[in-house]
Amino acid sequence: MKVQIALFASLSRYQPDGEGGRAPREFELAEGTTIADIILSLGLPDEPRVVFVNGRHAPDDHVLAEGERLAIFPPVAGG
């Protein structure tokens, strides 16, 4: 199945093509792949993050489906 994955801000350096940037990349994934599987395979740091699937918050155990768009952000801070 194909899924679009976008990594934002400091996480963009973990893009598998090494080009950085927040533009989504299309991934071919096995059925049953979870967000946690993607986080592990990309080597993202084990720290808080904000995760959306199709524009809605999603837990790490969410099983991705064909055509979904996954966006991962580092935590947002500020005043």
N, C-alpha and C positions, 0 to 999 in steps of 0.2 A: 504494500500500500504506500501511497505517497502522502507526505505531510510537509507543510511549510513550517520552518523553525526560524525564529528571529531572536537574536541575543542583543541586549541593549547595554549602553554605557560601558562600564568596565568589563562586562561579560563578553562584549563583542570580540575581544581578542581570542576567544576560544572557538571561533568559527573554524570548522575543519579545513577550509580552503586557505586559512592563514591570512585572508585579506581584511579581516575586521569589518567594521561597519554594521549597521543595524538592518540592512536589507535582508529579507527572509531568504533562506536557502531551502530548496526542495530536497527532502530526504526520502529514500526508499527504506521502509521499515517492515519488520516482520509483524504479522498479526499478533495482537496481545502486548505490544510494546507499551510501556507506561512512561509517564513523565520522568519518574525516578530512573528508569533505564537510560533515557536520553541524557539526563544530568550526569550519570555515571560515565556513559560512553564519551561524552564531550570533555570530561575531566573538570567540570565546574567546581569551584571551591565549595567546601562544606560550610556554608554560611547562610544566613537568612536571605531569602529572595522572594520576589513577587512573580507569580506564574498565572498566565491567562491562556485559555484555550478558546478560540473564536471570540475573544473580547470579554470572557467571563473568568473570574477566579476559578482555579482548579487545583485540587490536591495532587501531591506527587504520585499517588497511586491511581490516578486517572489513566484508563486505557485509551490510547489514541486510536482514532478511526480515519479511514481514507478521507483526504481532502481537508482535514482540520488544520488550523493554524495555531501553533504554539509560540508564545512570546514569553521570554524570561528576562526579568529586570533585577538588578541589585536592589537592596532596600533603599528607600527614599528617605532622606533626612533634610531637615532645614527648619527655618523659623517662620 
